[in-house]
Amino acid sequence: MKELRVVPAYGRDYKSLSAAKADWEADKDFRINDISHPDDGRYVNRPQVPEDTPVLLRYHNERSQGWLREAKKKGKASAT
């Protein structure tokens, strides 16, 4: 599945990925920032994004990026 690219919403910005992840987990809004996505410009938060969708954030004046939710690795589950 293609990742969802987002930026902070409502003028917020982050100097660290950990601060952004805290707001993501607190269900704060982020804006979809991907001209190839049909919902470019729409605001979303964690509960609105399907669990299997990786989410890439651009932050620190869009000079840095990091994963709010990484892609799940495909493969066999290990038996214990």
Backbone as XML, in Angstrom:
<?xml version="1.0"?>
<chain id="A" units="angstrom">
  <residue number="1" name="MET">
    <atom name="N" x="0.841" y="-1.181" z="0.000"/>
    <atom name="CA" x="0.000" y="0.000" z="0.000"/>
    <atom name="C" x="0.887" y="1.245" z="0.000"/>
  </residue>
  <residue number="2" name="LYS">
    <atom name="N" x="0.452" y="2.235" z="-0.729"/>
    <atom name="CA" x="1.203" y="3.491" z="-0.813"/>
    <atom name="C" x="1.122" y="4.244" z="0.507"/>
  </residue>
  <residue number="3" name="GLU">
    <atom name="N" x="2.218" y="4.913" z="0.844"/>
    <atom name="CA" x="2.213" y="5.669" z="2.097"/>
    <atom name="C" x="1.394" y="6.948" z="1.956"/>
  </residue>
  <residue number="4" name="LEU">
    <atom name="N" x="0.981" y="7.459" z="3.108"/>
    <atom name="CA" x="0.270" y="8.725" z="3.193"/>
    <atom name="C" x="1.287" y="9.761" z="3.669"/>
  </residue>
  <residue number="5" name="ARG">
    <atom name="N" x="1.428" y="10.837" z="2.921"/>
    <atom name="CA" x="2.396" y="11.886" z="3.277"/>
    <atom name="C" x="1.644" y="13.044" z="3.909"/>
  </residue>
  <residue number="6" name="VAL">
    <atom name="N" x="2.074" y="13.448" z="5.096"/>
    <atom name="CA" x="1.376" y="14.499" z="5.834"/>
    <atom name="C" x="2.352" y="15.548" z="6.349"/>
  </residue>
  <residue number="7" name="VAL">
    <atom name="N" x="1.798" y="16.709" z="6.697"/>
    <atom name="CA" x="2.525" y="17.795" z="7.356"/>
    <atom name="C" x="1.685" y="18.238" z="8.544"/>
  </residue>
  <residue number="8" name="PRO">
    <atom name="N" x="2.275" y="18.921" z="9.519"/>
    <atom name="CA" x="1.485" y="19.413" z="10.654"/>
    <atom name="C" x="0.395" y="20.379" z="10.184"/>
  </residue>
  <residue number="9" name="ALA">
    <atom name="N" x="-0.729" y="20.370" z="10.878"/>
    <atom name="CA" x="-1.874" y="21.216" z="10.507"/>
    <atom name="C" x="-1.945" y="22.465" z="11.383"/>
  </residue>
  <residue number="10" name="TYR">
    <atom name="N" x="-2.695" y="23.436" z="10.907"/>
    <atom name="CA" x="-3.041" y="24.643" z="11.670"/>
    <atom name="C" x="-1.823" y="25.430" z="12.146"/>
  </residue>
  <residue number="11" name="GLY">
    <atom name="N" x="-0.753" y="25.458" z="11.346"/>
    <atom name="CA" x="0.424" y="26.247" z="11.687"/>
    <atom name="C" x="1.383" y="25.599" z="12.670"/>
  </residue>
  <residue number="12" name="ARG">
    <atom name="N" x="1.069" y="24.389" z="13.131"/>
    <atom name="CA" x="1.986" y="23.700" z="14.044"/>
    <atom name="C" x="3.232" y="23.268" z="13.280"/>
  </residue>
  <residue number="13" name="ASP">
    <atom name="N" x="4.329" y="23.124" z="14.001"/>
    <atom name="CA" x="5.555" y="22.546" z="13.453"/>
    <atom name="C" x="6.272" y="21.840" z="14.589"/>
  </residue>
  <residue number="14" name="TYR">
    <atom name="N" x="7.171" y="20.958" z="14.258"/>
    <atom name="CA" x="7.886" y="20.180" z="15.267"/>
    <atom name="C" x="9.374" y="20.241" z="14.994"/>
  </residue>
  <residue number="15" name="LYS">
    <atom name="N" x="10.135" y="20.299" z="16.069"/>
    <atom name="CA" x="11.585" y="20.248" z="15.930"/>
    <atom name="C" x="12.086" y="18.819" z="16.030"/>
  </residue>
  <residue number="16" name="SER">
    <atom name="N" x="11.241" y="17.924" z="16.568"/>
    <atom name="CA" x="11.648" y="16.521" z="16.705"/>
    <atom name="C" x="10.515" y="15.597" z="16.271"/>
  </residue>
  <residue number="17" name="LEU">
    <atom name="N" x="10.894" y="14.436" z="15.802"/>
    <atom name="CA" x="9.912" y="13.439" z="15.391"/>
    <atom name="C" x="9.154" y="12.900" z="16.602"/>
  </residue>
  <residue number="18" name="SER">
    <atom name="N" x="9.813" y="12.818" z="17.748"/>
    <atom name="CA" x="9.142" y="12.293" z="18.943"/>
    <atom name="C" x="7.981" y="13.205" z="19.370"/>
  </residue>
  <residue number="19" name="ALA">
    <atom name="N" x="8.142" y="14.514" z="19.243"/>
    <atom name="CA" x="7.049" y="15.442" z="19.575"/>
    <atom name="C" x="5.890" y="15.267" z="18.597"/>
  </residue>
  <residue number="20" name="ALA">
    <atom name="N" x="6.201" y="15.052" z="17.325"/>
    <atom name="CA" x="5.155" y="14.832" z="16.324"/>
    <atom name="C" x="4.430" y="13.521" z="16.590"/>
  </residue>
  <residue number="21" name="LYS">
    <atom name="N" x="5.170" y="12.483" z="16.947"/>
    <atom name="CA" x="4.544" y="11.190" z="17.240"/>
    <atom name="C" x="3.611" y="11.300" z="18.442"/>
  </residue>
  <residue number="22" name="ALA">
    <atom name="N" x="3.979" y="12.093" z="19.425"/>
    <atom name="CA" x="3.116" y="12.280" z="20.597"/>
    <atom name="C" x="1.788" y="12.917" z="20.180"/>
  </residue>
  <residue number="23" name="ASP">
    <atom name="N" x="1.834" y="13.911" z="19.305"/>
    <atom name="CA" x="0.599" y="14.533" z="18.819"/>
    <atom name="C" x="-0.190" y="13.581" z="17.924"/>
  </residue>
  <residue number="24" name="TRP">
    <atom name="N" x="0.492" y="12.752" z="17.134"/>
    <atom name="CA" x="-0.182" y="11.749" z="16.303"/>
    <atom name="C" x="-0.953" y="10.779" z="17.199"/>
  </residue>
  <residue number="25" name="GLU">
    <atom name="N" x="-0.304" y="10.311" z="18.266"/>
    <atom name="CA" x="-0.950" y="9.387" z="19.196"/>
    <atom name="C" x="-2.076" y="10.068" z="19.976"/>
  </residue>
  <residue number="26" name="ALA">
    <atom name="N" x="-2.007" y="11.397" z="20.131"/>
    <atom name="CA" x="-3.060" y="12.163" z="20.808"/>
    <atom name="C" x="-4.188" y="12.543" z="19.846"/>
  </residue>
  <residue number="27" name="ASP">
    <atom name="N" x="-4.139" y="11.998" z="18.639"/>
    <atom name="CA" x="-5.183" y="12.204" z="17.617"/>
    <atom name="C" x="-5.322" y="13.650" z="17.156"/>
  </residue>
  <residue number="28" name="LYS">
    <atom name="N" x="-4.216" y="14.387" z="17.123"/>
    <atom name="CA" x="-4.253" y="15.742" z="16.568"/>
    <atom name="C" x="-4.282" y="15.655" z="15.046"/>
  </residue>
  <residue number="29" name="ASP">
    <atom name="N" x="-4.761" y="16.701" z="14.408"/>
    <atom name="CA" x="-4.892" y="16.716" z="12.955"/>
    <atom name="C" x="-3.566" y="16.992" z="12.258"/>
  </residue>
  <residue number="30" name="PHE">
    <atom name="N" x="-3.430" y="16.382" z="11.082"/>
    <atom name="CA" x="-2.325" y="16.625" z="10.164"/>
    <atom name="C" x="-2.963" y="16.827" z="8.791"/>
  </residue>
  <residue number="31" name="ARG">
    <atom name="N" x="-2.236" y="17.482" z="7.894"/>
    <atom name="CA" x="-2.769" y="17.761" z="6.557"/>
    <atom name="C" x="-2.082" y="16.868" z="5.529"/>
  </residue>
  <residue number="32" name="ILE">
    <atom name="N" x="-2.872" y="16.237" z="4.664"/>
    <atom name="CA" x="-2.301" y="15.420" z="3.589"/>
    <atom name="C" x="-1.582" y="16.353" z="2.632"/>
  </residue>
  <residue number="33" name="ASN">
    <atom name="N" x="-0.326" y="16.026" z="2.340"/>
    <atom name="CA" x="0.526" y="16.879" z="1.511"/>
    <atom name="C" x="1.152" y="16.028" z="0.410"/>
  </residue>
  <residue number="34" name="ASP">
    <atom name="N" x="0.341" y="15.671" z="-0.575"/>
    <atom name="CA" x="0.802" y="14.798" z="-1.653"/>
    <atom name="C" x="-0.081" y="15.072" z="-2.868"/>
  </residue>
  <residue number="35" name="ILE">
    <atom name="N" x="0.475" y="15.751" z="-3.873"/>
    <atom name="CA" x="-0.351" y="16.141" z="-5.018"/>
    <atom name="C" x="-0.874" y="14.942" z="-5.801"/>
  </residue>
  <residue number="36" name="SER">
    <atom name="N" x="-0.277" y="13.763" z="-5.621"/>
    <atom name="CA" x="-0.773" y="12.582" z="-6.320"/>
    <atom name="C" x="-1.888" y="11.873" z="-5.546"/>
  </residue>
  <residue number="37" name="HIS">
    <atom name="N" x="-2.190" y="12.346" z="-4.335"/>
    <atom name="CA" x="-3.241" y="11.736" z="-3.516"/>
    <atom name="C" x="-4.560" y="12.460" z="-3.786"/>
  </residue>
  <residue number="38" name="PRO">
    <atom name="N" x="-5.650" y="11.719" z="-3.951"/>
    <atom name="CA" x="-6.925" y="12.383" z="-4.260"/>
    <atom name="C" x="-7.432" y="13.300" z="-3.148"/>
  </residue>
  <residue number="39" name="ASP">
    <atom name="N" x="-6.958" y="13.113" z="-1.920"/>
    <atom name="CA" x="-7.399" y="13.950" z="-0.797"/>
    <atom name="C" x="-6.345" y="14.974" z="-0.377"/>
  </residue>
  <residue number="40" name="ASP">
    <atom name="N" x="-5.471" y="15.365" z="-1.303"/>
    <atom name="CA" x="-4.432" y="16.350" z="-0.995"/>
    <atom name="C" x="-5.057" y="17.601" z="-0.382"/>
  </residue>
  <residue number="41" name="GLY">
    <atom name="N" x="-4.524" y="18.044" z="0.754"/>
    <atom name="CA" x="-5.022" y="19.239" z="1.427"/>
    <atom name="C" x="-6.049" y="18.949" z="2.513"/>
  </residue>
  <residue number="42" name="ARG">
    <atom name="N" x="-6.580" y="17.739" z="2.548"/>
    <atom name="CA" x="-7.583" y="17.379" z="3.561"/>
    <atom name="C" x="-6.899" y="17.114" z="4.892"/>
  </residue>
  <residue number="43" name="TYR">
    <atom name="N" x="-7.585" y="17.399" z="5.979"/>
    <atom name="CA" x="-7.056" y="17.154" z="7.317"/>
    <atom name="C" x="-7.434" y="15.750" z="7.770"/>
  </residue>
  <residue number="44" name="VAL">
    <atom name="N" x="-6.477" y="15.054" z="8.392"/>
    <atom name="CA" x="-6.713" y="13.699" z="8.899"/>
    <atom name="C" x="-6.051" y="13.565" z="10.271"/>
  </residue>
  <residue number="45" name="ASN">
    <atom name="N" x="-6.524" y="12.570" z="11.015"/>
    <atom name="CA" x="-5.858" y="12.208" z="12.260"/>
    <atom name="C" x="-5.744" y="10.691" z="12.321"/>
  </residue>
  <residue number="46" name="ARG">
    <atom name="N" x="-5.083" y="10.182" z="13.327"/>
    <atom name="CA" x="-4.742" y="8.764" z="13.415"/>
    <atom name="C" x="-5.943" y="7.835" z="13.230"/>
  </residue>
  <residue number="47" name="PRO">
    <atom name="N" x="-7.081" y="8.047" z="13.911"/>
    <atom name="CA" x="-8.196" y="7.110" z="13.747"/>
    <atom name="C" x="-8.771" y="7.068" z="12.325"/>
  </residue>
  <residue number="48" name="GLN">
    <atom name="N" x="-8.545" y="8.102" z="11.533"/>
    <atom name="CA" x="-9.099" y="8.147" z="10.180"/>
    <atom name="C" x="-8.234" y="7.424" z="9.148"/>
  </residue>
  <residue number="49" name="VAL">
    <atom name="N" x="-7.007" y="7.077" z="9.517"/>
    <atom name="CA" x="-6.084" y="6.434" z="8.587"/>
    <atom name="C" x="-6.092" y="4.928" z="8.846"/>
  </residue>
  <residue number="50" name="PRO">
    <atom name="N" x="-6.329" y="4.105" z="7.819"/>
    <atom name="CA" x="-6.324" y="2.659" z="8.024"/>
    <atom name="C" x="-5.022" y="2.174" z="8.662"/>
  </residue>
  <residue number="51" name="GLU">
    <atom name="N" x="-5.133" y="1.180" z="9.539"/>
    <atom name="CA" x="-3.983" y="0.668" z="10.292"/>
    <atom name="C" x="-2.842" y="0.164" z="9.412"/>
  </residue>
  <residue number="52" name="ASP">
    <atom name="N" x="-3.147" y="-0.315" z="8.212"/>
    <atom name="CA" x="-2.104" y="-0.864" z="7.354"/>
    <atom name="C" x="-1.455" y="0.184" z="6.446"/>
  </residue>
  <residue number="53" name="THR">
    <atom name="N" x="-1.802" y="1.459" z="6.616"/>
    <atom name="CA" x="-1.243" y="2.533" z="5.794"/>
    <atom name="C" x="-0.054" y="3.176" z="6.491"/>
  </residue>
  <residue number="54" name="PRO">
    <atom name="N" x="1.138" y="3.115" z="5.877"/>
    <atom name="CA" x="2.284" y="3.821" z="6.450"/>
    <atom name="C" x="2.098" y="5.335" z="6.313"/>
  </residue>
  <residue number="55" name="VAL">
    <atom name="N" x="2.547" y="6.087" z="7.325"/>
    <atom name="CA" x="2.362" y="7.544" z="7.328"/>
    <atom name="C" x="3.722" y="8.219" z="7.459"/>
  </residue>
  <residue number="56" name="LEU">
    <atom name="N" x="4.068" y="9.027" z="6.454"/>
    <atom name="CA" x="5.336" y="9.746" z="6.416"/>
    <atom name="C" x="5.073" y="11.225" z="6.704"/>
  </residue>
  <residue number="57" name="LEU">
    <atom name="N" x="5.787" y="11.780" z="7.672"/>
    <atom name="CA" x="5.615" y="13.179" z="8.082"/>
    <atom name="C" x="6.807" y="14.011" z="7.657"/>
  </residue>
  <residue number="58" name="ARG">
    <atom name="N" x="6.519" y="15.180" z="7.089"/>
    <atom name="CA" x="7.558" y="16.191" z="6.860"/>
    <atom name="C" x="7.380" y="17.240" z="7.954"/>
  </residue>
  <residue number="59" name="TYR">
    <atom name="N" x="8.460" y="17.580" z="8.660"/>
    <atom name="CA" x="8.382" y="18.512" z="9.788"/>
    <atom name="C" x="9.627" y="19.390" z="9.811"/>
  </residue>
  <residue number="60" name="HIS">
    <atom name="N" x="9.740" y="20.259" z="10.819"/>
    <atom name="CA" x="10.860" y="21.205" z="10.960"/>
    <atom name="C" x="10.979" y="22.049" z="9.686"/>
  </residue>
  <residue number="61" name="ASN">
    <atom name="N" x="9.889" y="22.793" z="9.409"/>
    <atom name="CA" x="9.767" y="23.605" z="8.187"/>
    <atom name="C" x="9.930" y="22.769" z="6.926"/>
  </residue>
  <residue number="62" name="GLU">
    <atom name="N" x="9.470" y="21.531" z="6.994"/>
    <atom name="CA" x="9.523" y="20.565" z="5.902"/>
    <atom name="C" x="10.947" y="20.243" z="5.457"/>
  </residue>
  <residue number="63" name="ARG">
    <atom name="N" x="11.918" y="20.425" z="6.364"/>
    <atom name="CA" x="13.305" y="20.087" z="6.059"/>
    <atom name="C" x="13.681" y="18.691" z="6.523"/>
  </residue>
  <residue number="64" name="SER">
    <atom name="N" x="12.833" y="18.087" z="7.359"/>
    <atom name="CA" x="13.093" y="16.745" z="7.879"/>
    <atom name="C" x="11.864" y="15.878" z="7.628"/>
  </residue>
  <residue number="65" name="GLN">
    <atom name="N" x="12.081" y="14.581" z="7.642"/>
    <atom name="CA" x="10.953" y="13.672" z="7.506"/>
    <atom name="C" x="11.188" y="12.429" z="8.336"/>
  </residue>
  <residue number="66" name="GLY">
    <atom name="N" x="10.093" y="11.786" z="8.714"/>
    <atom name="CA" x="10.174" y="10.564" z="9.502"/>
    <atom name="C" x="8.833" y="9.861" z="9.490"/>
  </residue>
  <residue number="67" name="TRP">
    <atom name="N" x="8.843" y="8.607" z="9.887"/>
    <atom name="CA" x="7.634" y="7.785" z="9.855"/>
    <atom name="C" x="6.852" y="7.933" z="11.145"/>
  </residue>
  <residue number="68" name="LEU">
    <atom name="N" x="5.575" y="8.318" z="11.020"/>
    <atom name="CA" x="4.662" y="8.272" z="12.158"/>
    <atom name="C" x="4.164" y="6.846" z="12.332"/>
  </residue>
  <residue number="69" name="ARG">
    <atom name="N" x="4.015" y="6.146" z="11.215"/>
    <atom name="CA" x="3.640" y="4.733" z="11.223"/>
    <atom name="C" x="4.370" y="4.080" z="10.057"/>
  </residue>
  <residue number="70" name="GLU">
    <atom name="N" x="5.206" y="3.104" z="10.366"/>
    <atom name="CA" x="5.985" y="2.433" z="9.319"/>
    <atom name="C" x="5.185" y="1.318" z="8.678"/>
  </residue>
  <residue number="71" name="ALA">
    <atom name="N" x="5.598" y="0.948" z="7.474"/>
    <atom name="CA" x="4.943" y="-0.145" z="6.759"/>
    <atom name="C" x="5.197" y="-1.453" z="7.498"/>
  </residue>
  <residue number="72" name="LYS">
    <atom name="N" x="4.168" y="-2.277" z="7.548"/>
    <atom name="CA" x="4.318" y="-3.587" z="8.168"/>
    <atom name="C" x="5.077" y="-4.495" z="7.219"/>
  </residue>
  <residue number="73" name="LYS">
    <atom name="N" x="6.011" y="-5.228" z="7.770"/>
    <atom name="CA" x="6.810" y="-6.133" z="6.949"/>
    <atom name="C" x="5.983" y="-7.346" z="6.570"/>
  </residue>
  <residue number="74" name="LYS">
    <atom name="N" x="6.081" y="-7.749" z="5.309"/>
    <atom name="CA" x="5.363" y="-8.929" z="4.839"/>
    <atom name="C" x="6.260" y="-10.143" z="5.039"/>
  </residue>
  <residue number="75" name="GLY">
    <atom name="N" x="5.650" y="-11.247" z="5.315"/>
    <atom name="CA" x="6.409" y="-12.481" z="5.485"/>
    <atom name="C" x="5.697" y="-13.396" z="6.442"/>
  </residue>
  <residue number="76" name="LYS">
    <atom name="N" x="6.317" y="-14.533" z="6.695"/>
    <atom name="CA" x="5.724" y="-15.509" z="7.596"/>
    <atom name="C" x="5.866" y="-15.065" z="9.031"/>
  </residue>
  <residue number="77" name="ALA">
    <atom name="N" x="4.845" y="-15.334" z="9.800"/>
    <atom name="CA" x="4.910" y="-15.050" z="11.240"/>
    <atom name="C" x="5.718" y="-16.169" z="11.887"/>
  </residue>
  <residue number="78" name="SER">
    <atom name="N" x="6.555" y="-15.820" z="12.824"/>
    <atom name="CA" x="7.364" y="-16.843" z="13.488"/>
    <atom name="C" x="6.548" y="-17.570" z="14.534"/>
  </residue>
  <residue number="79" name="ALA">
    <atom name="N" x="6.720" y="-18.863" z="14.597"/>
    <atom name="CA" x="6.006" y="-19.686" z="15.585"/>
    <atom name="C" x="6.867" y="-19.826" z="16.824"/>
  </residue>
  <residue number="80" name="THR">
    <atom name="N" x="6.275" y="-19.594" z="17.960"/>
    <atom name="CA" x="7.028" y="-19.729" z="19.221"/>
    <atom name="C" x="6.427" y="-20.769" z="20.100"/>
  </residue>
</chain>
